[in-house]
Amino acid sequence: MCLGAGHVVVHGNPAFVAAFGQQAIGVPAREGLVSLPGTAFAALDAAFARRRPVARWIRWSGADWRLTIALRTDVETGDVYGVSFHLRARDDTPEPG
């Protein structure tokens, strides 16, 4: 989860920490997630600026990943204060249940 137009990372789940390290929390995404391609940051910027969720494929670490970005909004005012994002590898598909 990121706050503000600078996308300061304020929370990362265990998979996030495994991928980027604990040091990526508390700093702007561009400083802590340096291995992500520029297209990922452009998508974060677009979601925040346009006040719309974004989903797109990115190429990262030699594989295709689906980047999904959701808005974080204040429940009382509706103001957008940040974004949350999720990365899922193309080949990471759930097994049929």
Buried (B, 14 or more C-beta within 10 A) or exposed (E): BBBEBBBBBEEBEEEBEEBBEEEBBEBBBBBBBEEBBEBBBEBBBEBBEEEEEBEBEBEBEEEEBBBBBBBBEEEEEEEBEBBBBBBEEEEEEEEEE
